[in-house]
Amino acid sequence: MLTRLLKSRFKRFAQDNSGSITVEFVLAMPILFWSFMAAYVFFDGYRQSAVNLKAAYTISDLVSRETSFIDDDYIDSMLNLLQLMTDASSSGDVTMRISVIRWDQDDDRYYLDWSANRGFSEELTNANLNDLKDRLPTMPDNERVILVETNNVFVPLFNIGMDDINLSNFVFTRPRFVSQVPWDNGEGGGSA
């Protein structure tokens, strides 16, 4: 008897299609609105990550095509290009480091020819270059690569529970037209 009563009430409840659209709207709208905001933030994050990577490859390609000396003005212009390409010209969160690295087969290690730092907390030297050994390519003896490292902070437009994300890139390219891209030390000559 009790089971028959429960079954009939559940059946009546399942078939009842009366309700209030206002209550349903109030219940569903916050979840739907959060879903749209989250989708926008995730898409924007992936877009910013792709833009940062393309900017790093562009800078690496530009430096690899240089046949004359690189100086501080050139590096500053590359930082400006990075800021323009990543639309980060108003924020100071963009950092860049460009280095030329050489492999010595006899010593079985990498050597730093030169490095220009714009915003990284640590300068790249021969002493700490070995920390990057696992990330650098295998190269023939006395071969050089141009290493471009960039960092940019992605700040979500909406608060959906996501923290700021550091977008970092590590791109290396071989010099194209010369065996080495030399650094201008400001004294009319360069350093290797």
Backbone bond lengths (Angstrom), bond angles and torsions (degrees), N, CA, C in turn:
res aa  C-N    CA-C-N  psi(-1)  N-CA   C-N-CA  omega(-1)  CA-C   N-CA-C  phi
1 M - - - 1.444 - - 1.542 110.44 -
2 L 1.351 114.96 -47.20 1.463 119.42 179.57 1.525 110.96 -66.57
3 T 1.318 116.60 -39.77 1.467 119.24 179.91 1.523 110.70 -66.51
4 R 1.359 116.84 -37.57 1.450 120.17 178.37 1.530 110.51 -65.23
5 L 1.315 116.65 -38.54 1.460 121.59 178.42 1.537 110.68 -65.69
6 L 1.344 116.70 -44.22 1.460 120.57 178.43 1.525 111.34 -64.14
7 K 1.343 116.50 -41.31 1.461 120.26 179.11 1.527 110.99 -62.93
8 S 1.301 116.99 -42.40 1.470 119.54 -178.96 1.527 110.65 -67.44
9 R 1.323 118.11 -38.30 1.468 119.94 178.14 1.530 111.39 -68.37
10 F 1.332 117.77 -40.58 1.470 120.10 177.19 1.528 110.79 -64.70
11 K 1.329 116.42 -38.11 1.446 120.21 179.47 1.523 110.52 -66.07
12 R 1.324 116.17 -43.26 1.457 120.44 178.19 1.541 110.59 -64.07
13 F 1.344 116.68 -39.91 1.468 121.12 179.23 1.532 111.09 -65.42
14 A 1.323 116.25 -40.08 1.462 120.38 -179.28 1.529 111.65 -68.60
15 Q 1.330 117.33 -31.77 1.450 121.03 -178.96 1.525 113.26 -87.47
16 D 1.315 117.74 -11.48 1.466 121.48 -178.46 1.529 109.25 -73.19
17 N 1.306 116.67 122.80 1.456 120.70 179.39 1.527 112.72 -115.05
18 S 1.276 117.63 16.16 1.463 120.37 175.70 1.525 108.69 -83.74
19 G 1.309 116.68 150.55 1.454 120.93 179.79 1.513 109.82 179.41
20 S 1.303 114.52 -177.22 1.451 120.06 -179.24 1.520 108.54 -117.86
21 I 1.318 116.58 121.57 1.459 121.03 -178.82 1.519 110.92 -65.46
22 T 1.304 117.64 -29.87 1.465 120.88 179.78 1.517 110.74 -65.46
23 V 1.312 117.45 -43.15 1.467 121.09 179.72 1.524 110.05 -66.02
24 E 1.318 116.66 -43.17 1.457 120.02 178.68 1.538 111.10 -63.28
25 F 1.333 116.04 -40.01 1.453 120.55 178.31 1.532 110.85 -63.37
26 V 1.318 117.19 -44.68 1.468 121.60 -179.31 1.527 110.45 -64.12
27 L 1.304 118.64 -34.31 1.454 121.72 179.73 1.530 112.33 -76.57
28 A 1.316 117.88 -38.77 1.468 120.97 -173.04 1.529 113.84 -90.62
29 M 1.316 118.03 -28.61 1.469 120.09 -172.57 1.529 113.69 -63.09
30 P 1.332 122.15 -43.35 1.476 119.07 179.30 1.529 113.29 -60.09
31 I 1.314 117.23 -38.99 1.464 120.63 179.58 1.530 109.82 -68.17
32 L 1.316 116.67 -42.68 1.461 120.87 179.26 1.529 110.64 -65.39
33 F 1.324 117.62 -43.64 1.461 121.88 179.64 1.524 110.74 -63.82
34 W 1.343 117.81 -43.55 1.474 121.03 178.22 1.529 110.22 -62.90
35 S 1.330 116.83 -38.28 1.469 120.19 179.70 1.530 111.26 -63.03
36 F 1.332 117.33 -42.25 1.466 120.41 177.53 1.524 111.31 -64.19
37 M 1.329 117.26 -43.23 1.462 120.48 179.46 1.520 110.86 -64.67
38 A 1.336 117.38 -42.78 1.466 120.98 179.82 1.525 110.69 -64.06
39 A 1.314 117.98 -41.60 1.468 120.89 178.44 1.523 110.12 -62.30
40 Y 1.327 117.39 -41.21 1.465 120.49 179.09 1.521 110.84 -64.77
41 V 1.332 118.04 -44.01 1.465 121.70 -178.58 1.528 110.47 -65.16
42 F 1.330 118.66 -43.90 1.462 121.09 179.30 1.530 111.05 -63.80
43 F 1.333 116.92 -43.86 1.459 120.17 178.02 1.528 110.47 -61.94
44 D 1.328 117.22 -43.78 1.458 121.00 -179.81 1.529 110.90 -64.72
45 G 1.322 117.81 -36.75 1.463 121.36 177.23 1.525 112.07 -64.27
46 Y 1.321 117.45 -45.15 1.460 121.06 177.65 1.533 111.01 -65.83
47 R 1.331 116.95 -37.73 1.456 120.40 177.38 1.521 110.68 -63.66
48 Q 1.338 116.91 -44.69 1.463 120.53 -179.96 1.528 111.18 -64.66
49 S 1.316 116.98 -38.19 1.466 120.72 177.54 1.528 110.80 -62.65
50 A 1.326 117.28 -43.28 1.467 120.85 178.79 1.526 111.22 -66.19
51 V 1.327 117.40 -39.63 1.472 121.09 179.09 1.528 109.65 -64.25
52 N 1.335 117.45 -42.38 1.466 120.92 178.95 1.521 111.53 -61.87
53 L 1.315 117.12 -43.11 1.465 120.42 179.57 1.530 110.90 -65.30
54 K 1.320 117.51 -42.85 1.472 120.53 178.26 1.523 111.16 -63.26
55 A 1.320 117.23 -37.91 1.465 120.96 178.50 1.527 110.48 -64.99
56 A 1.334 117.26 -42.06 1.471 120.62 178.73 1.525 110.81 -63.64
57 Y 1.336 117.46 -42.51 1.467 120.38 177.61 1.533 111.34 -65.49
58 T 1.314 117.21 -36.78 1.466 120.39 178.74 1.518 110.87 -64.32
59 I 1.316 117.00 -45.51 1.470 120.93 179.53 1.522 110.13 -64.05
60 S 1.320 116.57 -43.32 1.458 120.38 178.60 1.527 110.97 -61.04
61 D 1.322 116.85 -41.25 1.457 120.80 179.56 1.531 111.09 -67.12
62 L 1.333 117.29 -40.29 1.463 120.11 178.85 1.525 111.46 -63.06
63 V 1.323 116.90 -43.93 1.462 120.22 180.00 1.526 110.12 -66.78
64 S 1.320 117.58 -36.72 1.468 120.05 -177.87 1.519 112.39 -66.80
65 R 1.323 118.48 -20.79 1.462 122.51 -179.10 1.525 112.93 -91.28
66 E 1.323 118.11 -3.71 1.463 121.12 -178.37 1.528 110.72 -73.17
67 T 1.316 115.32 137.85 1.461 120.56 177.09 1.528 111.41 -113.62
68 S 1.322 116.80 -9.52 1.468 120.16 179.03 1.527 109.08 -110.90
69 F 1.329 115.23 -178.56 1.458 120.76 -176.72 1.530 111.83 -66.39
70 I 1.313 114.53 145.81 1.466 122.73 173.49 1.523 106.97 -98.96
71 D 1.339 116.94 137.83 1.462 119.83 178.36 1.528 109.74 -132.60
72 D 1.343 115.96 -176.10 1.463 120.70 -177.22 1.529 112.23 -62.62
73 D 1.333 117.38 -36.75 1.465 119.81 178.93 1.533 111.09 -63.31
74 Y 1.314 116.16 -39.41 1.469 120.47 178.46 1.533 110.15 -64.18
75 I 1.324 117.10 -43.80 1.471 121.02 179.72 1.526 110.02 -64.46
76 D 1.341 117.08 -41.00 1.467 120.07 177.15 1.525 111.18 -61.64
77 S 1.331 116.49 -38.43 1.465 119.26 178.09 1.533 111.02 -67.26
78 M 1.324 117.68 -33.44 1.466 120.41 176.49 1.535 110.74 -68.10
79 L 1.336 116.51 -36.51 1.471 119.70 175.70 1.521 109.97 -65.88
80 N 1.324 117.58 -40.69 1.467 120.56 176.68 1.524 110.94 -62.67
81 L 1.325 116.60 -40.17 1.460 120.63 177.18 1.532 110.68 -62.87
82 L 1.317 116.22 -43.30 1.468 120.50 177.76 1.522 110.76 -59.93
83 Q 1.321 117.03 -44.10 1.463 120.56 179.45 1.522 111.35 -64.64
84 L 1.327 117.26 -39.70 1.464 119.87 178.70 1.527 111.83 -68.08
85 M 1.322 116.19 -43.29 1.468 119.27 -177.81 1.523 112.32 -68.29
86 T 1.326 117.02 -32.12 1.468 120.24 -179.11 1.515 112.30 -95.62
87 D 1.339 116.59 4.02 1.460 122.51 -179.56 1.529 111.28 54.99
88 A 1.327 114.84 40.93 1.465 120.90 -178.99 1.519 110.89 -116.90
89 S 1.326 117.40 25.59 1.458 120.54 -175.84 1.519 112.54 -65.76
90 S 1.333 117.75 -25.11 1.459 119.55 -178.61 1.525 112.52 -87.33
91 S 1.320 117.77 -20.55 1.464 120.02 -178.64 1.520 110.25 -103.13
92 G 1.307 115.99 151.57 1.456 121.12 178.27 1.508 112.25 -95.34
93 D 1.330 117.35 21.29 1.462 120.97 -174.78 1.525 113.43 -87.21
94 V 1.330 118.52 1.16 1.453 121.21 -178.15 1.523 109.01 -94.63
95 T 1.341 115.72 128.12 1.466 120.96 176.51 1.522 108.66 -127.63
96 M 1.343 114.76 154.93 1.464 119.77 -177.30 1.524 109.01 -150.79
97 R 1.320 114.95 143.73 1.458 120.91 173.64 1.520 107.80 -138.80
98 I 1.341 115.60 125.27 1.464 121.95 178.47 1.515 107.43 -114.09
99 S 1.332 116.96 129.20 1.458 122.18 -177.07 1.521 109.80 -137.64
100 V 1.317 115.22 150.50 1.467 120.95 171.47 1.525 106.26 -113.42
101 I 1.328 115.26 123.96 1.466 122.19 -172.91 1.521 109.22 -121.32
102 R 1.313 115.95 138.80 1.469 122.93 -178.23 1.524 109.29 -120.21
103 W 1.333 116.48 142.33 1.461 122.61 176.47 1.524 109.02 -100.60
104 D 1.337 116.17 131.60 1.467 121.81 176.28 1.522 108.07 -114.23
105 Q 1.331 115.45 112.84 1.466 121.28 -176.53 1.526 111.57 -65.75
106 D 1.344 117.87 -41.60 1.466 121.15 -177.83 1.526 112.18 -62.61
107 D 1.338 116.24 -41.49 1.466 120.29 179.82 1.525 112.39 -86.24
108 D 1.331 116.62 -11.14 1.461 122.63 -179.51 1.531 111.30 55.74
109 R 1.336 114.62 49.25 1.464 119.21 179.40 1.519 110.74 -160.11
110 Y 1.336 114.15 165.42 1.451 122.16 177.00 1.526 109.31 -91.82
111 Y 1.333 115.94 147.74 1.463 122.35 174.78 1.515 108.55 -125.94
112 L 1.312 115.21 147.87 1.447 122.02 179.60 1.522 109.33 -94.39
113 D 1.341 117.56 119.99 1.462 121.00 174.34 1.528 109.43 -77.15
114 W 1.323 116.19 -50.82 1.460 121.22 174.85 1.518 109.35 -161.83
115 S 1.320 114.92 160.24 1.453 120.88 178.81 1.524 109.15 -148.49
116 A 1.314 116.31 137.41 1.461 122.76 177.12 1.516 108.31 -121.16
117 N 1.300 115.99 122.87 1.455 122.89 -173.41 1.526 109.86 -111.10
118 R 1.322 116.28 131.78 1.463 121.79 174.52 1.518 108.60 -130.09
119 G 1.333 115.29 85.29 1.453 120.04 173.27 1.512 116.70 104.98
120 F 1.326 119.68 -15.33 1.462 120.70 177.53 1.525 108.98 -68.34
121 S 1.291 116.70 144.08 1.469 120.07 -177.86 1.525 111.98 -72.24
122 E 1.328 116.74 -24.66 1.460 120.44 -176.48 1.528 110.28 -121.83
123 E 1.315 115.93 131.98 1.460 120.92 174.70 1.526 109.05 -74.71
124 L 1.312 117.04 146.28 1.460 121.71 175.92 1.525 108.28 -88.86
125 T 1.318 116.44 124.39 1.464 122.79 -179.92 1.529 108.61 -130.98
126 N 1.350 115.87 171.96 1.462 119.71 175.44 1.523 111.17 -62.09
127 A 1.332 117.02 -27.91 1.462 120.52 -178.95 1.530 112.27 -69.71
128 N 1.326 117.06 -40.81 1.471 118.26 -177.92 1.530 112.93 -102.39
129 L 1.326 117.84 3.50 1.463 121.36 177.88 1.523 111.66 -64.42
130 N 1.304 116.71 -30.21 1.462 121.01 179.99 1.526 112.06 -63.69
131 D 1.353 117.58 -22.18 1.463 120.44 177.10 1.529 111.60 -65.05
132 L 1.327 116.79 -23.87 1.466 121.83 -179.79 1.525 113.04 -94.41
133 K 1.314 117.26 2.77 1.471 121.91 -172.39 1.531 112.68 -54.18
134 D 1.315 118.15 -40.43 1.461 121.21 -178.09 1.529 112.55 -70.64
135 R 1.318 117.48 -20.29 1.461 121.48 -177.95 1.529 112.79 -96.13
136 L 1.325 117.24 -12.01 1.469 121.12 -178.21 1.524 110.44 -88.87
137 P 1.329 117.30 153.36 1.469 120.03 -176.42 1.521 112.10 -76.49
138 T 1.308 115.09 161.34 1.451 121.78 171.61 1.528 107.16 -77.16
139 M 1.348 115.91 129.92 1.456 119.80 -174.26 1.516 110.22 -133.62
140 P 1.347 117.70 156.53 1.459 120.57 172.89 1.529 110.51 -73.35
141 D 1.305 115.80 169.55 1.463 121.94 -177.02 1.531 111.28 -59.59
142 N 1.322 115.77 133.66 1.470 125.47 179.01 1.532 113.81 60.82
143 E 1.290 116.99 21.30 1.465 121.41 173.88 1.533 108.59 -82.58
144 R 1.328 116.34 148.00 1.462 121.23 -179.01 1.527 110.18 -120.74
145 V 1.325 115.33 149.29 1.459 122.08 172.24 1.519 108.48 -130.81
146 I 1.314 114.90 151.69 1.459 122.46 174.14 1.518 106.28 -98.71
147 L 1.311 115.67 121.06 1.461 121.70 -179.70 1.521 108.70 -104.95
148 V 1.329 116.28 124.45 1.462 122.10 175.86 1.519 107.76 -116.92
149 E 1.317 115.17 120.88 1.463 121.72 177.02 1.520 107.95 -115.77
150 T 1.322 116.56 130.12 1.460 120.92 178.71 1.521 109.42 -130.73
151 N 1.310 114.80 149.24 1.463 122.23 174.22 1.515 108.51 -135.15
152 N 1.314 115.32 139.97 1.454 122.04 177.20 1.524 107.04 -148.22
153 V 1.306 117.17 142.00 1.463 121.37 -179.02 1.526 108.56 -99.03
154 F 1.335 115.74 125.20 1.459 121.48 174.82 1.525 108.31 -92.52
155 V 1.323 115.84 121.05 1.457 122.24 178.19 1.523 107.54 -108.27
156 P 1.344 117.83 115.94 1.467 119.36 -179.18 1.528 111.14 -60.89
157 L 1.325 115.96 139.81 1.456 121.39 -178.72 1.529 111.45 -68.53
158 F 1.332 116.67 -36.73 1.455 121.61 179.74 1.520 109.60 -115.29
159 N 1.320 116.60 151.30 1.460 121.63 178.04 1.530 108.34 -86.09
160 I 1.314 115.32 97.50 1.466 120.35 179.19 1.528 110.51 -113.65
161 G 1.333 116.26 12.90 1.451 120.77 -178.45 1.514 113.37 96.50
162 M 1.323 117.77 10.39 1.465 121.85 -179.86 1.524 108.82 -103.60
163 D 1.319 115.77 133.36 1.461 121.01 176.90 1.528 109.79 -80.16
164 D 1.342 115.46 169.18 1.462 120.78 173.06 1.526 108.96 -62.11
165 I 1.321 117.05 143.88 1.465 122.00 -176.21 1.527 108.98 -119.84
166 N 1.333 116.45 130.38 1.455 121.59 176.33 1.521 108.51 -85.94
167 L 1.320 115.80 116.28 1.464 121.89 178.95 1.523 107.73 -97.12
168 S 1.313 116.94 109.12 1.463 120.35 -178.65 1.524 109.53 -116.50
169 N 1.331 115.04 145.87 1.461 121.92 179.86 1.515 109.29 -129.63
170 F 1.311 115.35 147.79 1.465 124.25 -177.99 1.518 106.41 -136.09
171 V 1.343 116.94 97.69 1.462 122.07 -171.86 1.524 108.92 -121.69
172 F 1.329 117.06 133.24 1.462 119.61 175.84 1.527 109.94 -127.88
173 T 1.338 113.46 144.73 1.465 121.52 -177.54 1.519 108.84 -141.00
174 R 1.296 116.75 145.17 1.465 121.90 176.64 1.525 109.15 -82.49
175 P 1.341 119.00 139.84 1.468 119.94 174.76 1.531 110.13 -57.49
176 R 1.322 117.11 138.67 1.463 120.56 -171.76 1.533 113.68 -89.70
177 F 1.319 118.28 -48.37 1.457 120.57 -169.46 1.523 113.51 -107.02
178 V 1.316 118.34 -13.00 1.461 122.92 178.84 1.518 107.70 -133.29
179 S 1.313 116.36 163.54 1.463 118.87 -179.49 1.525 111.79 -77.19
180 Q 1.335 116.75 -20.84 1.454 120.71 -179.72 1.522 109.41 -151.10
181 V 1.322 116.12 140.92 1.460 121.49 172.73 1.525 106.01 -93.24
182 P 1.346 117.71 108.02 1.472 119.74 -172.95 1.532 112.57 -82.86
183 W 1.311 114.61 156.17 1.458 123.05 178.13 1.520 110.06 -99.32
184 D 1.330 116.19 134.91 1.462 122.17 176.70 1.530 107.74 -90.09
185 N 1.323 115.55 115.10 1.474 119.41 -177.74 1.515 113.30 -82.46
186 G 1.325 118.06 6.55 1.449 121.46 176.34 1.520 114.54 86.16
187 E 1.306 118.37 2.32 1.473 122.61 -177.83 1.528 111.08 -113.00
188 G 1.322 115.32 24.58 1.453 118.96 178.55 1.512 113.03 84.90
189 G 1.272 117.30 -1.89 1.457 121.31 179.19 1.507 109.04 -136.54
190 G 1.255 115.44 -171.03 1.450 118.67 -179.13 1.494 111.81 -130.71
191 S 1.287 114.54 177.27 1.456 120.44 175.19 1.508 107.50 -127.69
192 A 1.282 115.45 145.19 1.463 120.12 -179.56 1.493 110.63 -88.52
